[in-house]
Amino acid sequence: MMKNIGIQLNDNSDDGTIMDLKIDPVRDASNKILSGLVIGQSKEQNIALMLMMHQGELKFKPDLGVGIEDIVLSSDYLIFRHRISEHLKKDNLIVSQVDLFENKPFKIIAEYGK
């Protein structure tokens, strides 16, 4: 299974609501829709979804979800760095770097394993 390829979601560079399905209809000569869902690289959006979700929100994998918005109520960045690494590993990502420090840019480097 290739987790790095999947259905794309709208991001801040697309028209439409962020996180909605990215749709780009392809029509034939008679104007019938042949295809519409955009397929592409999905690693970054998978990471973003895992960061945003809380545990229990993903029906088929209820133990997955960092709940990064909870960091607003916490000052323990170490717990969140560990939580991020732990949950990304649950999705078969090999995490080589998680930079999450107060008043510093947030950075994750991870790749899907074989």
Backbone torsions as a table, in degrees:
resi	resn	phi	psi	omega
1	MET	NA	130.4	-179.7
2	MET	-99.7	104.9	-179.0
3	LYS	-81.3	-12.9	-177.3
4	ASN	-87.1	-0.1	175.4
5	ILE	-122.7	130.9	179.9
6	GLY	-171.0	-177.2	177.9
7	ILE	-66.5	132.6	-177.0
8	GLN	-86.4	150.3	174.0
9	LEU	-111.9	152.4	176.7
10	ASN	-63.4	138.8	172.8
11	ASP	-119.8	-169.1	-174.7
12	ASN	-71.2	-6.3	177.5
13	SER	-97.9	0.2	-177.8
14	ASP	-106.2	158.9	170.0
15	ASP	-76.7	151.4	177.9
16	GLY	100.6	-179.3	-177.3
17	THR	-76.0	133.1	178.7
18	ILE	-61.0	137.4	178.3
19	MET	78.8	1.8	169.9
20	ASP	-78.1	162.5	176.5
21	LEU	-59.6	137.2	176.5
22	LYS	-84.2	117.8	-176.4
23	ILE	-121.7	129.9	178.0
24	ASP	-136.5	87.0	-174.1
25	PRO	-61.0	134.1	173.1
26	VAL	-110.6	123.6	-175.3
27	ARG	-114.6	152.5	176.2
28	ASP	-88.9	-173.4	-176.4
29	ALA	-62.4	-27.3	179.6
30	SER	-95.5	14.4	175.6
31	ASN	71.8	16.9	174.9
32	LYS	-81.1	141.1	179.7
33	ILE	-76.1	124.1	177.8
34	LEU	-92.2	-38.2	177.8
35	SER	-156.9	167.6	-177.9
36	GLY	-156.0	-36.3	179.4
37	LEU	-70.2	136.9	179.7
38	VAL	-90.6	128.8	178.5
39	ILE	-109.8	140.3	178.8
40	GLY	-175.8	-165.0	179.2
41	GLN	-62.9	131.2	-174.0
42	SER	-124.9	3.0	-176.9
43	LYS	-57.5	-47.7	-177.1
44	GLU	-64.8	-41.1	179.5
45	GLN	-72.7	-31.4	175.4
46	ASN	-63.3	-43.0	177.6
47	ILE	-61.9	-45.9	-179.9
48	ALA	-59.9	-42.8	179.7
49	LEU	-64.3	-42.6	178.8
50	MET	-64.0	-36.6	178.2
51	LEU	-67.0	-40.0	-176.6
52	MET	-76.1	-37.2	-175.5
53	MET	-69.7	149.0	168.7
54	HIS	-98.2	157.4	176.4
55	GLN	-57.5	137.5	-179.8
56	GLY	97.2	-13.0	-178.8
57	GLU	-79.9	-25.8	-179.7
58	LEU	-98.3	109.7	-169.9
59	LYS	-57.7	-44.7	-174.9
60	PHE	-84.6	-4.0	176.3
61	LYS	-148.1	72.2	-171.3
62	PRO	-66.7	-14.1	179.9
63	ASP	-89.0	3.2	-176.8
64	LEU	-101.0	131.7	175.5
65	GLY	145.6	122.8	-176.6
66	VAL	-83.6	-39.0	-176.1
67	GLY	67.4	52.0	-172.9
68	ILE	-60.0	-24.8	179.9
69	GLU	-64.1	-20.1	178.2
70	ASP	-67.7	-13.8	-179.9
71	ILE	-65.0	-22.5	178.1
72	VAL	-60.8	-32.8	-178.0
73	LEU	-92.4	2.9	-175.3
74	SER	-129.9	157.3	172.7
75	SER	-120.8	10.6	-178.3
76	ASP	-96.5	85.1	-177.7
77	TYR	-68.6	-26.6	179.3
78	LEU	-61.1	-43.4	178.4
79	ILE	-59.8	-43.1	-179.4
80	PHE	-70.2	-35.2	175.5
81	ARG	-61.5	-44.2	178.2
82	HIS	-66.1	-42.2	-180.0
83	ARG	-62.8	-42.5	179.1
84	ILE	-61.5	-49.3	179.8
85	SER	-59.7	-45.0	-178.3
86	GLU	-60.1	-46.4	-175.5
87	HIS	-75.9	-32.7	175.7
88	LEU	-67.5	-36.7	177.1
89	LYS	-64.4	-32.4	177.3
90	LYS	-62.2	-24.2	179.3
91	ASP	-98.8	19.2	177.4
92	ASN	68.0	25.2	173.6
93	LEU	-90.3	136.6	174.9
94	ILE	-94.9	111.7	-173.5
95	VAL	-93.3	121.7	178.3
96	SER	-106.0	-18.3	-179.9
97	GLN	-159.3	133.9	170.7
98	VAL	-133.0	109.1	175.9
99	ASP	-103.8	111.4	177.8
100	LEU	-144.2	98.7	-177.8
101	PHE	-136.6	153.1	-179.4
102	GLU	-60.4	132.9	177.6
103	ASN	59.6	29.0	176.9
104	LYS	-127.6	155.8	176.4
105	PRO	-62.7	142.7	179.1
106	PHE	-86.9	130.4	-176.7
107	LYS	-144.6	134.1	174.2
108	ILE	-128.6	131.0	172.0
109	ILE	-119.3	117.8	-178.5
110	ALA	-154.4	150.1	178.4
111	GLU	-135.8	149.4	176.1
112	TYR	-70.7	137.0	176.2
113	GLY	-76.0	171.0	-179.2
114	LYS	-78.4	NA	NA
